[in-house]
Amino acid sequence: MSNQEQKLPDSPESYWRNSTDLPSFEELSEDVKTDVAIIGGGMTGLTTAYLLTKKGYSVVLIESGRILDGTTGYTTAKITAQHDLIYDELIGHIGMPNARLYYEANLKALSFIKNLVLEQKIPCDFEEQDACIYTTEEQSVQKLRKEYEAYQKLGIDREFIKDLPVPIDVKAGLVMKNQAQFHPLHYLKYLAEAVREAGGKIYENTASKEIKEGDRPKVLTRSGHQIFSDYVTCCTHFPFHDKKGFYFARLEPSRSYVLAVKPKTPYPGGMYLSIDQPSRSLRSVTIDGEKMVLVGGESHKTGQGEDTIKHYQALESFAEGVLGIESIPYRWSAQDLITLDKIPYIGPIYPKEKRILVATGYRKWGMTTSTLAAQLMTDHIAGEDNPYQAVFQPARFHPDPSIKKAISYNADVAKHFAEGKLEQPIRKPEDLVNGEGAVVSHAGKRAGAYRDEKGELHLVDTTCTHMGCEVEWNDGEKTWDCPCHGSRFSIDGDVIEGPAVEPLKDPES
């Protein structure tokens, strides 16, 4: 598709964020005491706050920016226990009973969302839909057959199909019945308001800096205030409290992309995901009263995408071929983390630290996983047994997939660390045109430069403040991304996503 025909919006913007009038909350301005301190104002944090207030606990939730402005606001919002190809692999690595528990936990989360929406009449476009994984490659049909057999063993409602109702030439597909989709921020707006009405405290523009461990852990904010609590839950996507190096070497950051497309041909419904690479995802959405389609995919490791705008263009080309495009009102991207064995880490942050909890590594299935994480952490705090806790506990280690993945991931980190340090940029800040960013040579050192549309130059030191890797320019989102552990920074160096907690330095300091 030529540049003249391109329909992509100039700037990334999430439909979920743009279409939701969220409540605002003040910044924390004093020391406070509470039963539970919740760090992170996404779906995990808000659902945890909602469940705890329902049980009578006092909660203080803090968010470094605005609530729901992280991964939750940039999802495709499929509520499903069909997490790509996973169940045959889980049976092989953790056994059939635990694989069944993984499925049940996600199904229970789906039921929780559905029941709450129906009981409270939450206007969030909730729709039950079948979910389908498919392949267009003959050599991958056997993978789907093995996954179908895993569904049979686990008692999952299923159907093996050879055609899709959308015009994609598939070799096979596997349907998981009675899953769902919704508008996530309309749903979570209700939860935020319910937390406030129940007496829960939510503070925005309040960044956590450190957690002091102990019988009564406390959270230190960047502004110097403290939150004293009985429990702390880290719902921050990446667990920034990682003094023992327990997580950064066991989580792989990955980005993916979404277009909201007004199609030329009617969309028949259903949620679809290819098991081929690059992946392709489809689901319907209603925008301003018109039926549209969310087209997603193009996953890659954070900071390692070649000219990231090309990922949007690839999705545009796919959508044009399958649906035809009238217009593309929105485009956005998201980031998530993948654990060594593909199962999220949910529970005590360290084996002997029972009062600080973590939830991370959702592998881009955050709608059910964030909900079950909130349920697991709430039950832990309340001292109630939960049959799913052992499956997700962070301290687990499965030798076969975990060792292989850890070696591969950390070798890749070491490679990018070395490459960044050895790179000798040849461009200079004065070479950049308006709207362009690049790694440049400035005062004899490696620096990051972006010249905005008004011609103003923004310079940053490219050394990530987490572990010292060198960040790379993300043209699609206009950010600086770390290829080692996924930290992301604005054009002025402010932290957008952790594990980094400190901004990039001034290259002239």
C-alpha positions as CSV (number, residue, x, y, z in Angstrom):
1,M,0.0,0.0,0.0
2,S,1.5,3.3,-1.0
3,N,1.9,6.4,1.2
4,Q,-0.8,8.1,-0.9
5,E,-3.3,5.4,-0.1
6,Q,-2.4,5.1,3.5
7,K,-5.3,5.6,5.9
8,L,-3.4,5.4,9.2
9,P,-4.0,8.2,11.7
10,D,-1.0,10.4,12.2
11,S,-0.7,9.8,15.9
12,P,-1.5,6.7,18.1
13,E,-4.6,7.0,20.2
14,S,-6.7,4.4,22.0
15,Y,-10.4,4.3,21.3
16,W,-11.0,3.0,24.9
17,R,-9.3,6.0,26.4
18,N,-10.8,8.5,24.0
19,S,-14.3,7.3,24.5
20,T,-14.3,7.2,28.3
21,D,-14.8,10.1,30.7
22,L,-12.9,8.8,33.7
23,P,-13.1,10.3,37.2
24,S,-10.0,12.2,38.3
25,F,-8.3,11.9,41.7
26,E,-6.0,14.1,43.7
27,E,-2.3,13.5,44.3
28,L,-1.3,12.0,47.7
29,S,-0.1,14.9,49.8
30,E,0.4,13.4,53.2
31,D,1.4,10.2,55.0
32,V,-1.5,7.7,55.3
33,K,-2.3,4.4,57.0
34,T,-4.4,1.7,55.5
35,D,-5.0,-2.1,55.6
36,V,-3.8,-2.6,52.0
37,A,-1.6,-0.4,49.7
38,I,-2.2,-1.0,46.0
39,I,0.4,0.2,43.6
40,G,-1.0,0.6,40.1
41,G,-4.3,1.9,38.7
42,G,-5.0,-0.6,35.9
43,M,-7.5,-3.5,35.8
44,T,-5.6,-5.6,38.4
45,G,-5.3,-2.7,40.9
46,L,-8.8,-1.5,40.6
47,T,-10.4,-5.0,40.7
48,T,-8.3,-5.8,43.8
49,A,-9.4,-2.6,45.4
50,Y,-13.0,-3.4,44.6
51,L,-12.9,-6.9,46.0
52,L,-11.1,-5.8,49.2
53,T,-13.5,-2.9,49.9
54,K,-16.3,-5.4,49.5
55,K,-14.7,-7.4,52.3
56,G,-14.4,-4.4,54.5
57,Y,-10.7,-3.6,54.1
58,S,-9.4,-0.1,53.9
59,V,-7.4,0.4,50.7
60,V,-5.1,3.1,49.3
61,L,-4.5,2.8,45.6
62,I,-1.8,5.0,44.0
63,E,-1.1,5.5,40.3
64,S,2.0,7.4,38.9
65,G,-0.1,9.1,36.2
66,R,-3.8,8.7,35.4
67,I,-5.7,5.5,36.2
68,L,-6.2,3.1,33.3
69,D,-3.6,4.9,31.1
70,G,-1.3,1.9,31.0
71,T,-1.7,-1.5,29.3
72,T,-5.4,-1.8,30.3
73,G,-6.3,1.2,28.2
74,Y,-4.6,-0.3,25.1
75,T,-5.9,-3.8,25.0
76,T,-8.1,-5.6,22.5
77,A,-10.3,-6.5,25.5
78,K,-11.1,-10.2,24.7
79,I,-12.4,-11.9,27.9
80,T,-11.4,-15.5,27.2
81,A,-9.7,-18.6,28.6
82,Q,-8.4,-19.3,25.1
83,H,-4.9,-18.0,25.4
84,D,-3.4,-18.9,22.0
85,L,-1.9,-22.4,21.9
86,I,-1.4,-23.2,25.6
87,Y,-3.3,-26.2,27.0
88,D,-1.4,-29.1,25.2
89,E,1.8,-27.4,26.4
90,L,0.5,-27.0,30.0
91,I,-0.5,-30.6,30.2
92,G,3.0,-31.6,29.1
93,H,4.8,-29.3,31.6
94,I,2.6,-29.0,34.7
95,G,0.2,-32.0,34.3
96,M,-3.4,-32.3,33.5
97,P,-4.8,-31.4,37.0
98,N,-2.9,-28.1,37.0
99,A,-3.7,-27.3,33.4
100,R,-7.4,-27.8,34.3
101,L,-6.9,-25.4,37.2
102,Y,-5.4,-22.8,34.9
103,Y,-8.5,-23.1,32.6
104,E,-11.0,-23.0,35.6
105,A,-9.3,-19.9,37.1
106,N,-9.6,-18.0,33.8
107,L,-13.2,-19.2,33.3
108,K,-14.1,-18.1,36.8
109,A,-12.7,-14.7,36.1
110,L,-14.8,-14.5,32.9
111,S,-17.9,-15.4,35.0
112,F,-17.1,-12.8,37.6
113,I,-17.0,-10.0,35.0
114,K,-20.1,-11.3,33.3
115,N,-22.1,-11.6,36.5
116,L,-21.0,-8.1,37.7
117,V,-21.9,-6.5,34.4
118,L,-25.4,-8.1,34.5
119,E,-26.1,-7.5,38.2
120,Q,-25.0,-3.9,38.2
121,K,-26.2,-3.2,34.6
122,I,-22.8,-1.8,33.7
123,P,-23.0,-0.2,30.2
124,C,-19.8,-1.6,28.7
125,D,-20.9,-3.3,25.5
126,F,-20.4,-6.8,27.0
127,E,-21.1,-9.5,24.4
128,E,-20.7,-13.2,24.5
129,Q,-18.6,-14.4,21.6
130,D,-16.9,-17.6,20.5
131,A,-13.1,-17.4,20.4
132,C,-11.2,-19.1,17.6
133,I,-7.5,-19.8,17.0
134,Y,-6.7,-20.7,13.4
135,T,-3.9,-21.4,11.0
136,T,-3.3,-20.7,7.3
137,E,-0.4,-23.1,7.1
138,E,-0.7,-26.8,6.5
139,Q,2.3,-27.6,8.7
140,S,0.5,-26.1,11.7
141,V,-2.8,-28.1,11.5
142,Q,-1.3,-30.8,13.7
143,K,-0.7,-28.2,16.4
144,L,-4.4,-27.4,16.4
145,R,-5.3,-31.0,16.5
146,K,-3.1,-31.6,19.5
147,E,-4.7,-28.5,21.2
148,Y,-8.1,-29.9,20.3
149,E,-7.2,-33.2,22.0
150,A,-6.1,-31.1,25.1
151,Y,-9.5,-29.4,25.1
152,Q,-11.1,-32.8,25.1
153,K,-9.0,-34.0,28.0
154,L,-9.8,-30.9,30.0
155,G,-13.5,-30.9,29.3
156,I,-13.5,-27.6,27.4
157,D,-16.5,-26.8,25.2
158,R,-14.9,-26.8,21.7
159,E,-15.3,-27.3,17.9
160,F,-12.7,-28.1,15.3
161,I,-13.5,-26.3,12.1
162,K,-12.0,-26.0,8.5
163,D,-13.5,-22.7,7.5
164,L,-14.0,-19.2,9.1
165,P,-17.0,-16.9,8.5
166,V,-14.4,-14.2,7.6
167,P,-12.7,-14.4,4.2
168,I,-9.4,-15.9,5.3
169,D,-8.1,-19.0,3.6
170,V,-7.5,-21.2,6.6
171,K,-6.4,-24.8,6.9
172,A,-8.1,-25.3,10.3
173,G,-9.5,-23.6,13.3
174,L,-10.3,-24.4,17.0
175,V,-13.2,-22.7,18.7
176,M,-13.7,-22.2,22.4
177,K,-17.4,-21.6,23.0
178,N,-19.1,-18.9,25.1
179,Q,-16.2,-16.4,25.7
180,A,-16.8,-12.6,25.6
181,Q,-15.6,-9.1,24.7
182,F,-16.4,-5.7,26.1
183,H,-15.4,-2.0,26.5
184,P,-12.8,-2.4,29.3
185,L,-12.7,1.2,30.5
186,H,-16.5,1.6,30.8
187,Y,-16.4,-1.5,33.0
188,L,-13.5,-0.3,35.1
189,K,-14.9,3.2,35.4
190,Y,-17.7,1.5,37.4
191,L,-15.2,-0.3,39.6
192,A,-13.3,3.0,40.3
193,E,-16.4,4.8,41.3
194,A,-17.6,1.8,43.5
195,V,-14.2,1.8,45.3
196,R,-14.5,5.5,46.0
197,E,-18.1,5.2,47.2
198,A,-17.0,2.3,49.5
199,G,-14.4,4.6,51.2
200,G,-11.4,3.4,49.3
201,K,-8.8,6.0,48.5
202,I,-7.4,6.5,45.0
203,Y,-4.5,8.9,44.3
204,E,-3.3,9.8,40.8
205,N,0.1,11.4,39.9
206,T,1.6,9.6,42.8
207,A,4.6,7.5,41.9
208,S,5.9,4.8,44.2
209,K,9.7,4.9,44.6
210,E,10.4,2.1,47.1
211,I,8.8,-0.5,49.3
212,K,10.2,-1.1,52.8
213,E,9.7,-4.7,53.8
214,G,8.6,-5.8,57.2
215,D,5.7,-7.0,59.4
216,R,4.0,-3.7,58.4
217,P,5.5,-2.8,55.0
218,K,5.4,0.8,53.8
219,V,5.4,2.4,50.4
220,L,7.6,5.5,49.8
221,T,6.4,7.8,47.1
222,R,8.6,9.9,44.8
223,S,7.2,13.1,46.5
224,G,8.4,11.9,49.9
225,H,5.2,10.7,51.5
226,Q,4.7,7.2,53.0
227,I,1.8,4.7,53.0
228,F,1.8,2.4,56.1
229,S,-0.1,-0.8,55.5
230,D,-0.5,-4.5,56.5
231,Y,-0.1,-5.6,52.9
232,V,1.2,-4.2,49.6
233,T,0.1,-5.4,46.2
234,C,2.3,-4.5,43.2
235,C,-0.1,-4.2,40.3
236,T,2.4,-2.2,38.2
237,H,2.7,-4.4,35.1
238,F,6.4,-4.9,35.8
239,P,7.2,-5.4,39.6
240,F,9.5,-2.4,40.2
241,H,10.3,-3.8,43.7
242,D,12.8,-6.4,42.6
243,K,15.8,-6.0,44.9
244,K,16.7,-9.6,44.6
245,G,16.7,-9.7,40.8
246,F,13.9,-12.3,41.0
247,Y,11.8,-10.9,38.1
248,F,13.8,-8.9,35.5
249,A,15.6,-12.0,34.4
250,R,12.3,-14.0,34.2
251,L,10.1,-11.7,32.3
252,E,10.3,-10.9,28.6
253,P,8.6,-7.6,27.4
254,S,6.6,-7.8,24.2
255,R,4.8,-5.2,22.1
256,S,1.8,-5.6,19.8
257,Y,-0.3,-3.3,17.7
258,V,-4.0,-2.5,17.0
259,L,-6.0,-0.8,14.3
260,A,-9.7,0.2,14.7
261,V,-11.0,-0.3,11.1
262,K,-14.3,0.7,9.5
263,P,-14.6,-2.2,7.0
264,K,-16.1,-2.2,3.5
265,T,-17.6,-5.6,4.1
266,P,-19.8,-6.6,7.1
267,Y,-18.0,-8.4,9.9
268,P,-19.8,-11.7,10.9
269,G,-18.8,-11.6,14.6
270,G,-16.5,-13.8,16.7
271,M,-13.0,-13.4,18.1
272,Y,-10.2,-14.7,16.0
273,L,-6.4,-15.2,16.5
274,S,-3.9,-16.8,14.2
275,I,-1.3,-19.1,15.6
276,D,1.0,-18.2,12.7
277,Q,3.6,-15.6,12.8
278,P,3.2,-12.7,12.5
279,S,0.0,-13.1,14.5
280,R,-3.4,-11.6,13.5
281,S,-6.3,-10.8,15.8
282,L,-9.9,-9.8,15.0
283,R,-12.9,-8.7,17.0
284,S,-15.8,-6.4,16.5
285,V,-16.4,-3.1,18.2
286,T,-19.0,-0.3,18.0
287,I,-17.5,3.2,17.6
288,D,-19.9,6.2,17.4
289,G,-22.8,3.8,16.6
290,E,-20.9,2.2,13.7
291,K,-19.8,-1.5,13.5
292,M,-16.0,-1.7,13.2
293,V,-13.3,-4.2,13.7
294,L,-10.2,-4.3,15.9
295,V,-7.3,-5.7,13.9
296,G,-4.3,-6.6,16.0
297,G,-1.0,-8.5,16.0
298,E,2.6,-7.9,14.9
299,S,4.2,-8.9,18.2
300,H,7.9,-8.2,18.8
301,K,10.3,-7.8,21.8
302,T,10.2,-4.3,23.2
303,G,12.9,-2.0,21.7
304,Q,13.7,-4.5,19.0
305,G,11.1,-3.6,16.3
306,E,12.5,-2.4,13.0
307,D,10.8,1.0,12.3
308,T,7.7,0.3,14.3
309,I,5.3,2.2,12.1
310,K,5.8,-0.7,9.7
311,H,3.9,-2.9,12.1
312,Y,0.8,-0.7,11.7
313,Q,1.3,-0.7,8.0
314,A,1.4,-4.5,7.9
315,L,-1.9,-4.7,9.9
316,E,-3.4,-2.1,7.5
317,S,-2.4,-4.3,4.5
318,F,-3.9,-7.4,6.1
319,A,-7.2,-5.6,7.0
320,E,-7.5,-4.2,3.4
321,G,-7.1,-7.7,2.0
322,V,-9.6,-9.4,4.4
323,L,-12.2,-6.7,5.0
324,G,-11.5,-3.7,2.9
325,I,-11.0,-0.4,4.6
326,E,-13.3,2.6,4.6
327,S,-11.3,4.4,7.3
328,I,-9.0,3.8,10.3
329,P,-10.1,6.2,13.1
330,Y,-7.7,4.8,15.7
331,R,-4.4,3.0,16.1
332,W,-2.6,2.1,19.2
333,S,-0.1,-0.3,20.7
334,A,0.3,-2.2,24.0
335,Q,3.0,-3.9,26.0
336,D,2.9,-7.0,28.1
337,L,5.3,-9.4,29.8
338,I,5.8,-13.1,29.3
339,T,7.0,-15.5,32.0
340,L,9.5,-18.3,31.5
341,D,6.7,-21.0,31.4
342,K,3.9,-18.7,30.0
343,I,2.0,-18.8,33.3
344,P,1.6,-15.5,35.2
345,Y,3.3,-14.8,38.5
346,I,0.7,-14.0,41.1
347,G,1.2,-14.2,44.8
348,P,3.9,-13.4,47.4
349,I,6.7,-11.5,45.7
350,Y,9.4,-13.7,47.4
351,P,8.9,-17.1,49.0
352,K,9.3,-15.8,52.6
353,E,7.7,-12.4,52.0
354,K,4.0,-12.9,52.5
355,R,2.9,-9.3,52.9
356,I,4.1,-7.9,49.6
357,L,2.2,-9.5,46.6
358,V,2.8,-9.2,42.9
359,A,0.8,-9.9,39.7
360,T,2.7,-9.9,36.4
361,G,3.4,-11.8,33.2
362,Y,-0.1,-11.9,31.7
363,R,1.1,-12.7,28.1
364,K,-1.4,-10.3,26.6
365,W,-4.4,-12.0,28.2
366,G,-5.0,-9.4,30.9
367,M,-8.8,-9.3,31.0
368,T,-9.3,-12.7,32.7
369,T,-5.8,-12.8,34.2
370,S,-6.0,-9.4,36.0
371,T,-9.4,-10.5,37.4
372,L,-8.1,-13.8,38.7
373,A,-5.0,-12.1,40.1
374,A,-7.3,-9.7,42.1
375,Q,-9.2,-12.8,43.4
376,L,-6.0,-14.6,44.4
377,M,-4.5,-11.6,46.1
378,T,-7.7,-10.8,47.9
379,D,-8.0,-14.4,49.2
380,H,-4.4,-14.3,50.3
381,I,-4.9,-11.1,52.3
382,A,-8.2,-12.5,53.8
383,G,-6.5,-15.8,54.8
384,E,-8.9,-17.8,52.6
385,D,-7.9,-20.9,50.7
386,N,-7.9,-20.6,46.9
387,P,-7.5,-23.8,44.8
388,Y,-5.6,-21.9,42.0
389,Q,-2.9,-20.3,44.1
390,A,-0.3,-23.0,43.6
391,V,-0.5,-22.9,39.8
392,F,0.4,-19.1,39.7
393,Q,2.7,-18.7,42.7
394,P,5.8,-16.8,41.6
395,A,8.3,-19.1,43.4
396,R,7.5,-22.0,41.1
397,F,10.1,-23.3,38.7
398,H,9.4,-25.9,35.9
399,P,12.8,-27.1,34.8
400,D,12.2,-27.9,31.1
401,P,10.6,-24.7,29.7
402,S,12.0,-22.4,32.4
403,I,15.7,-23.3,32.0
404,K,15.6,-23.1,28.2
405,K,13.7,-19.9,28.2
406,A,15.8,-18.2,30.8
407,I,19.0,-19.1,28.9
408,S,17.6,-17.8,25.6
409,Y,16.1,-14.6,27.1
410,N,19.2,-13.6,29.1
411,A,21.5,-14.3,26.2
412,D,19.4,-11.9,24.1
413,V,19.6,-9.3,26.9
414,A,23.4,-9.6,27.0
415,K,23.5,-9.3,23.2
416,H,21.5,-6.0,23.2
417,F,23.4,-4.6,26.1
418,A,26.7,-5.1,24.3
419,E,25.4,-3.9,21.0
420,G,24.1,-0.7,22.6
421,K,27.4,0.1,24.3
422,L,29.4,-0.6,21.1
423,E,27.2,1.4,18.7
424,Q,28.8,4.5,17.2
425,P,26.1,6.7,15.9
426,I,27.0,8.8,12.8
427,R,24.0,11.2,12.8
428,K,23.9,14.4,14.7
429,P,21.0,16.4,16.2
430,E,21.1,19.0,13.5
431,D,20.5,16.2,10.9
432,L,17.0,15.6,12.2
433,V,13.9,17.0,10.4
434,N,10.7,17.9,12.3
435,G,8.9,14.8,13.7
436,E,12.0,12.7,13.5
437,G,13.8,10.9,16.3
438,A,17.1,8.9,16.3
439,V,20.2,7.9,18.3
440,V,22.8,10.6,17.6
441,S,26.3,11.6,18.5
442,H,26.2,14.7,20.8
443,A,29.2,16.2,22.4
444,G,31.1,13.0,21.6
445,K,28.6,10.7,23.4
446,R,25.7,8.5,22.4
447,A,22.4,10.5,22.9
448,G,18.8,10.3,22.0
449,A,17.3,13.2,20.0
450,Y,13.8,14.0,18.8
451,R,12.9,17.1,16.9
452,D,9.2,17.8,17.4
453,E,6.8,19.2,14.8
454,K,7.6,22.8,15.9
455,G,11.3,22.2,15.5
456,E,12.2,22.0,19.1
457,L,14.9,19.5,19.9
458,H,14.5,17.1,22.8
459,L,17.7,15.4,24.0
460,V,18.1,12.5,26.5
461,D,20.9,10.2,27.7
462,T,20.1,6.9,26.1
463,T,21.3,4.8,29.1
464,C,18.3,3.1,30.7
465,T,18.1,3.9,34.4
466,H,17.1,0.3,35.3
467,M,20.1,-1.8,34.4
468,G,22.2,0.4,32.1
469,C,21.1,-0.9,28.6
470,E,20.9,1.6,25.8
471,V,17.4,2.6,24.7
472,E,16.2,2.7,21.1
473,W,13.9,5.1,19.3
474,N,10.3,3.9,18.7
475,D,9.0,5.8,15.7
476,G,5.5,4.5,15.9
477,E,4.9,5.7,19.4
478,K,7.5,8.5,19.7
479,T,9.1,6.9,22.7
480,W,12.5,5.6,23.9
481,D,12.3,1.8,24.5
482,C,14.8,-0.4,26.3
483,P,15.5,-3.7,24.4
484,C,16.7,-5.5,27.5
485,H,13.8,-5.3,30.1
486,G,11.1,-3.2,28.4
487,S,11.3,0.1,30.2
488,R,9.9,3.0,28.1
489,F,10.4,6.7,28.3
490,S,8.9,9.8,26.8
491,I,10.7,12.2,24.4
492,D,11.9,14.1,27.5
493,G,13.0,11.0,29.3
494,D,10.0,10.5,31.7
495,V,9.2,6.9,32.7
496,I,6.2,5.6,30.8
497,E,6.6,1.9,31.7
498,G,8.9,0.2,34.2
499,P,10.9,-1.6,35.6
500,A,12.8,1.7,35.5
501,V,11.6,4.2,38.2
502,E,13.9,7.1,37.4
503,P,13.8,9.2,34.2
504,L,16.5,9.2,31.6
505,K,19.3,11.7,32.4
506,D,20.1,14.9,30.6
507,P,23.0,14.1,28.2
508,E,24.6,17.5,29.0
509,S,24.7,17.0,32.8
